């Protein structure tokens, strides 16, 4: 852009200023949580009993025609850039069981923003049997040979022999976290 000024004596002064017109916000083109690709905003990442790290690495890939000014991941206002992604180590050590959201905001040099959310579900509890009856005999969900409280059924032995036909299996399974997906049994395994 060239701006010219002319005074009454026809003295002229030109000033040249460069600018970029940017009406399009940045685009978030990739999200990662740990080793998992998050395909779209709102995807759920599960953290189970086997995940023992206190942090999970979150990555954001973004592009903009004018340039990226900042990338905010959770509480990190200036995520560093490496290998095509902006990265943040989210501290998950204090996360209780249940849902947690991490918000991502990418801002371009024209102060236009794009947002995404990664949902995490923490479930470090395994399912438990509150009632287990095999052939009409009630067992606890404990380990065989472990002492039990008075009035509590003994733990199921490693091997159960019965001569009833058919053998009835009854039980109640609970899971305080993500819920029970399925219950299986095997015979002569």
C-alpha positions, 0 to 999 in steps of 0.5 A: 500500500502506498500512501502519498501526501502533498502540501500546498507547495506541491511537496510530496511524501510517499510511504509504502506499507506492506500488509496481508489481508487474512480473513480465514482462521487457521486450520487444525489438521492433526491431533495426537494424545500419547501414541493415538491419532485423534481423528477429530475434535471430541474424540475420546482417549481412554486412560486405563490401569496399564497407563502409569505415566504422570503425563500424556503428550498432546500434539497439535498440527495446524496450518495458516496462510499468514502464519501461526502466532500461538498454540494453546494446549490446556494451560500451556499458552506457548506450546513448542513446535517439533516434528510438524506438531506443537506439543504439550505434556499434560499432567494427568497424575491428579485426574480422578476417574471420569471424563476430562477435556483438554482444549486446544486453541490455535491463533494466527497472526491476524488473531483469528482462532480455531479450537478443538477439544480432546476428551479423556476418560480415566478408568483405572478400575477393573470389573469386579464380581459382587456375586458369583454362583457356580452350580448353586454354590456362591463364591466371592470374587477374591483369590483362591486360598485368601482368607475371607471375612466371616459370613463371606463366601470363599473365593472360587477355587482354581478348579471346580468339579461338579456332576450336575447337568446342566451347570448353572452360572450366575453372577453380578459384575460391576465396573465403576468406570467405563462399565462392563462391556462383556462377560465371558466364561470358558469351559475346560480351558 
